[in-house]
Amino acid sequence: MSTTKLFDSYKLGSLTLPNRIVMAPLTRNRAVAGLVPSPLAIEYYGQRASAGLLISEASQISQQGQGYQDTPGIYSKEQVAGWRKVTDRVHERGGRIFIQLWHVGRISHTSLQPNGGAPVAPSAIPAKGKTYVGGAFADVSVPRALELSEIPGIIDSYKRGAANAIEAGFDGVEVHGANGYLLDQFARDGTNKRTDSYGGSIENRAKLMLEVSKAVAAEIGAEKTGIRISPVTPANDISDSNPQPLFDYIVDHLNALKLVYIHVIEGATGGPRDIAPFDYGSLRKRFKGTYVANNGYDFALATKVLAANEADLIAFGKPYIANPDLVERLKKGAPLNEPDKATFYGGGAKGYTDYPTLDAALDPAE
């Protein structure tokens, strides 16, 4: 097997990761009453604790931030207590875990919103897309544009979510600035048609993402704050006419905040890496912290990119759904379990905590 840096230890802020493999955030829609992580989530994350770093499924910072049924929150006492059981299990098993802080913006449905109101967005432009509510797929609801006076409250919700995350035992947080959700909606000109100080120029459109990052870093420490971005993804009907200068500007300012990492989805989320021209090397050069590369990585691509020093850590998504012991499998060059798409979203243990480890597969008598 070719030598690879994938299994080398790595210093991330004050954490020492035993390898450079990151479990990407994966929405699984299995939260229970009160949008608290289920008891099964304790086992699910615990099974995957050998990753260098686990990033939890996206967790909404407020009721307004929710876009799909049965996704966990990080804004109530009960949610904090539920997450504490997850982080305790991960730490018992020697792991490290960040939570992803989420506000979906316009990718929501009135049935999930406070008092059945319209979802919020930079501008009142409905997304062409579906969400999952009441056990079925439904068109997302028409959003309303956020008032200028509401924006400080949104920033505050992120701050509170970050403080709650630390109280719940997380080692840090990842701000979700990707995949066509609220912060991405503000940044990109396809969804942001505002004419106030949060619209128009790159500086104005980037402002909310940067203000949130600054507030979170001030609350819990920049060394515990990462962010996820997806410069060219079309996910959730998002677009920008000129993403390179926009994301170069954003990353320059994230670098000035000294965030611990940027987590970059290269290409279309869960799709082709070459969907649009973009120079990720430019982001790598601008950001002095850790660069986490994501999207369509396998052992060979991860090894190549790490060898070329084009990334520091590699995030794996779908392979982690079906392979709790992904680190071990990659180390041994063992075959990977295939994920069962039918059980990705919602349900119980099936397709969640019952994928076999290598040891179990090698010893079927168990």
N, C-alpha and C positions, 0 to 999 in steps of 0.2 A: 504494500500500500504506500502511496506517495506520502511524504511527510506533510503534515498540515498543522497550522496554528490553532485549529478549531478546538483542540483539547488543552491548550495552554491556559494558565490562569491569567486573570486580567483585573487590574485595579479600577473600580468604578466608584468615584467619590471615596467614601470611607470603607466601601465594601471590597472584599477580595472575592472575585468570581472564580470558581474552580475550572471553568471552561468558558469559551466564547459563544456558547449557544444560548439564545434567548427564546423563551416561549412567547410568541406574539399574543396579543389580546384576541380572544375568540368568544364571540357572543353565543351563548348556549340556551338562553331563555328558560332557565330552570329555577328562578327564584321563587320562594314560597310566599305565604301571606305577609303583607307589609313590605313586599319586595326585598326580603331578607335572603341572603345566600342560603341554599338548602343544606341539610346535613350531608347530602351527597357531594356538595361542592368541597367540603372539608377533605373527603377522600380523593376527589378528582385532582385538586391542587397538590395534595400530599403525595399522590402517586407520581407527580411530575417534578418533584423537588430536586432532582439531580441536574436540572437545567442550570446554567450559570446564573440566569435571572429569569424569574417568572413575571410576566405582566398579566394582571387579571383581566377578565372580560371588562368591557366598558361599563361603568357604573354611573348612573345619573346623579348630578349634584343637587337636583331639586325635582319636584313633580313635573314642573314645566319642561325639564330637560329630558323627560322620558319619551321614547318614540316607538317602542315595541312592547308587547305584553311580556310579563315575567322576567324583566331585566332587573338586576339588583340596583339599589341606590346606596348612597353614602351620606345621607342627610338626616336620618333619624337615629335615635339611641338604639333601637332594635337592630337596625342595619349595621351599626358600628359593632354591636355585640356579636352579631352573626359573622361578620368579617373577622373579628378577633379569633374566633374558633378556627377559621381557615389559616390565618397567619401563624397561629400557635402550632398547628399541625405542620405547616411548611418549615417553620424554624426547628421544630423537634426533629425533622428529617434532614436538617442541615442545609435547607434552602434559603433563598432570598426572594422577596416578592414586592413589586410595586403595584399600585392600583391605577387603572386608567380612568381619569375624570372626564365625564361626558355630558355635553348638552347637545341634543340632536337638532335644535333649531326647527326648521320647517319640515323635517322628516318625521312627522308625528301625525296623530289623529285626535280629533276633538274628544273622543271617548277616554283618552288618557290624560287630558289636560285639566288643570284646576277649573272647576265649575263648567266643564265642557267647552271651554273657550277655544279660540283659534290658536294653533301653534305660532311661535314667534320666529322672525327672520329679519335679516337686514332690510329686505324689501318684500312687498306683498306679491311675490311671484311663486305660484304653485310649482312643485317639483313633479316631473313625470316619473312616478315611481309608486311602489307599494310598501305598506307596512303590514305587520302581523298583529292583529288585535282580535280578541274574542274568539280565538282558535281558527281564524281564517285570514287570508290576505285581503287587504282593502286598499283603495287608493289613498295616498296621504291627503290630509285636509289642506284647504287653502290657508296660507299663513297670513298674519298681519305683520306690518313693519314695527319693529321695536321703537318706542319713543326714546328720545335722547335721555330723558329723565329715568328710564328703566335700566340703562346700561350699568351704572354703578352697582345696582342690585345684582346683576348677573355676575360681575367681577367678584362681588362679595360671596356669592354662592360657591364659586370656585375656591375662594380662600377658606371658607368653612369646610368644604369637601376635603381640602388638603389637610386641614387641622384634624378633622374626623378620621382621616386615613391614618395619620400618625397615632392617634388615640387607639385605633383598631389594630395597631401593631405592624402596619406596612413599613417597609424599609424606605419607601419613597413613593412618588406619584409620577404618572405620565399624563400630561395635558393632551387631550385628544383634539389636535388641530387639523385632522385629516378627513378624507372620505366623504366630503360634502356635508359635514355637520356644521354646527353654528359658527365656529371660529373660521372654518374654511369658507363658509357662505359669505362671511364679511370680507375675507381676503380677496375673493375672486370676482372679477367684474361681470361674469355671467349671472350672478345671483345678487350682487350688490349694486343697486342703482340709486343709492342715497345721494343727497346733495348737501348734507351737513358735514361735520368734521369727521364722520366715519365713512364717507363715501368719496368717490372721484379718484384722487391720486393714489398711487401705491402706498404712500405714507399713511394716508387716511384709512385705506382699506385694511392695512396690516395692523392698525392701531389696537383693535380689540384683542387679537391674538397675543400681541406683545404686552398689553396691559395685564391680561390674565396671567401670562407667564411671570411677569414681574411681581404681581401680587402673591402668587403661589410661592415663588422663590423667597419672597420677603417673609412669608408666613412660616415656612418649614425649612428653609435653607436651599440655596441653589444646588448644593451637592446632592440633594434628595429630589431634585426636580428635572424631569425629562419632558420631551414633547414629541408628538408624532405628527408628521406632515406628509402630504401626498401630492407633489407639485403638478402632475399631469393626469391624475386619475379622473375618469368621467363618472365615478361612483355617485349615486344619488343625484344624477342630472346636474353635475357641477361642471363649470368650464371657466377658463380665463383666456383672454385674447393674447396675452404675452407673459407666460408663467416664469420665464427665466429671470428677468429683472425683479419681479415681485418676490420670488423665493430667495434670490440673492440678498435682497434688502432685508427680508424677514430673518434669514440666517445670520447676517451681520449683526443684527440687533439681539438675536438670541445669544450669540457669542458674547456680546457686551454684558449680558445678564449672567454669564458664566454658568449656564445650565449644565447639568452633568452629561446629558446626551441629547442628540436629535435622532429620531427613529424615522427613517425615510422609506416610504413605499415607492419603489422604483418602477414606474409604468402604471398600468391599470390594476387596481386592487384585485388580487386573485385572478388576474388575467395577463395579457401579453405585456412583457417588460418593455417592448419597443413601440408602444402605442403612439408616442409622440416624441419628437426630438427634445432632449433635455440634457444638460451637462451636470450630472450629479457630482462630478469631480470638483466643480466650482463650489458646491456646498461643503464638500469635504475640506477644501482649502480654507474656506472662510471660518469654519467652526473649529475652535481649538480643543473642545471637549471630545467626547466619545461619539463616533458615527456608527449607528446601528443600521445595517442594510436589511431590507425586507422585500420580498415578493419573488416567489418561484425559485427559491434557493434549494439546492440539493447539496450533497457532500462535495461533488466536483466543483460546482460554481462557488461554494463557500470557500473551499480550499484555494481556488484561483484568486478570488477577490481579496482574501486575507493576505496571501503571498504578495500581491501587488500593492499592499497597504492602501487599498481603496475603501476599506472599512475596518472597524475595530471588533465589532460584534455582529453576529448574523442571527436574524430572527426567523424562526420557522413557525408557520401557522398550522395549516391542515395536517401536516405529518404529526403534530402534537396531539391532535384529536384522537388518533388511532394508535399512537405509540407512546405510552406513558414513560417508557424507558428509551426514548429516542437517542439520548447521549450514548448509551451502551450499544444500541444497534448500529449507530454511525461508527463508533469505535471499532466494532467487530466486522463492519461491512456486511452485517446481517440484513436479510430482507425486511421490509417494512410492512406492517399491517395496512390494508386498504381501509380508508374511512368510509363509513356507511352514511351517505348523504341524507337518507331518510330520517336519521336521528340527530342531525346537527342542531336543530332548533326545537326546544321543548321536549317533554317526556321525562322518563325516569333514568334508572341506572343503565338501561340498554343503550349502547352507543355512547356512553358517558364514562362510566367507571368500570366497564366489563371487558375492555380490550386486553388481550393477554400480553404479559411481558415475555421477553425472550426466554427467561428461565422456565416459565410455565409452558411455553411452546416446545422447548427442548425436552421437557419432562412431562409428557401428557398424563402420566400416572398420578400427578399431583391432584 
